[in-house]
Amino acid sequence: MLPIDPNNETAYSFVVFGASGRLALSKIFPALWQLYRDNRLPQGTKIFTFCRTHLEVGTYRIKCVPYMGLSKDRDQIKYNSFWSNVHCCQGMYDSPQDYAELTAAMVRQETRHNMSLANRIFYLALPPIVFDHVTLNISRKCLSMTGWNRVIVEKPFARNELTYKPYQTQLCQTFKESQIYMIDHYLSKQVIHNLFVLRFTNHIWSETWNNKHIAAVMISVKCEKPVQARADYFNQFGIIRDIMTNDMMQLLAMLTIEQPYSNYVEDMRDEKLKVLKQVLTLDISDVILGQYCNNGVETDPTKVGYTQHAYIPKESLTPTFAMVVLRIKSKRWNSVPFILRVGKALNETKTEVRVQYKAMECDRSENKLSIPNELVLRLSPREQLFMRMMLKRPGQELCLRETELNLMLRDRTVPDNYQSLLLDIFAGNQMLFMRTDEQCEIWRIFSPVLAYIDVERPKPLLYDFGSSGPMAAYEMAARNGFTFYQSDEWHARQGMANTTQNASKEVIKAESNRAQQATPSWMTPSAMGS
């Protein structure tokens, strides 16, 4: 943050409710610090914490150190300066008097240096149980009368359609829609922005983005770690509510929307709402649930079955894996299955979207098909955008091989996604934030299935810790037209400098076998008279 301009009349107060929690420590404060370090925060920004736990700035900054990514060479002086702008407040979430004291602390900072305009941001990093108290007390005691007010809301957004109605009512009665920022961390990824541009500004993708050319779409969020952090929350809400009903559905909406009428924020959000309304309500027959179990091989005491964790009830039926197949009733997407897959304790950690195109007929007489093209948007562990394509293998023989077309541009100056989201909030840009009516449609889609799971308590399929998940999930995806292949070996070799020689041999062998299977008969040496 730049030194305060004596002529600056605008103060900014950023209040973090629930500052003692993991989200504030690991995400919010590191992002604020990095923006401050890089001189991106507006001048006159002061940060306030508010929670039931008594916090002191000196001890709180020590707790944040492991997450801050500090550099000994350049950050020491500025880091001290950053914490001089942080003020800790203690209070009960249902006590109006404590909110009045928070407001008094903000006013004291806002009136310094003759700053007459006061803008305030309230970040609710809180459990749902205190949501009503906090929003009501903020609206009554903490709003600025001389500037704008904005509130950031984190998931979970209630439990189902029934409980979301009062949640939405409470939120919209205390704040205007233009003040509400329902945060979704995936939508700020640069690869999502690139997809939007790729689709609407390039003829080749614009013309093929429909059911005539696309066979299936899979959105995957895979995690190799077991359930550890927020175990109580996870066991209560389950993996569908945790990830599918917010992050993954927002990705689906961005993939399937029609081109907005203009670049205005509300036009974009209107299109997202329109496509969510076209998604058919999910049926339990299109759902696979799984729970990881001990694979009998791991010696690490943390790598055991879900119900073997000391912090999980032994009789828990909470799914740690889920796959659902959604369908969109629209001219563009009729007959295209959208497969959402998410799981814990799997064989790898990655978040990606695979848009799989229909296969080309290479030999009409024998009805052989080539490996389908795929457009892959990878959000983590690193952002990538590439296309799976078929080309000729090097050498004299005419046979096919997989390769990729890299579509990602690198820009090291772009801040990470959490920083970008916070900057958008300061700027009042709601483009990458959900609207309350969008979440209403998402609950309409999932609530019947969630009600069935809560009442009937179906037993999830067991899958080994570190595996790819239940085999039934792959079978269901195959029935819906999605084809699984081995991992992107060529792509992995380019990005992994530490790949061992033995692993490389296995990759080449697998690639060769797959290429032979994909080679149409009219391209074999015998067919060409060689």
Secondary structure, DSSP 8 states (H G I E B T S, - for coil): -----TT--EEEEEEEETTTSHHIIIIIHHHHHHHHHTT-S-TTEEEEEEESS---HHHHHHHHHHHH---TTTSHHHHHHHHTTEEEEE--TT-HHHHHHHHHHHHHHHTGGG--EEEEEEEE---GGGHHHHHHHIIIII--SSS-EEEEE-S---SSHHHHHHHHHHHHHHS-GGGEEE--SGGG-HHHHHHHHHHHH-HHHHTT-STTTEEEEEEEEE--S-S-TTHHHHHHHHHIIIIIIIIIHHHHHHHH----SSSSHHHHHHHHHHHHHHB----GGGEEEEEEE--S----TTSS-GGGSTTS-TT----SEEEEEE-B-STTTTT--EEEEEESSBS--EEEEEEEE---EEETTTTEE----EEEEEEESS-EEEEEEEEE-SSSS--EEEEEEE-----TTS--HHHHHHHHHHHT--TTSB-HHHHHHHHHHHHHHHHHHHHH----EEEETTB---HHHHHHHHHTT-------HHHHHHH-TT--HHHHHHHHHHHHHHHHHH--GGGSTTTTT-
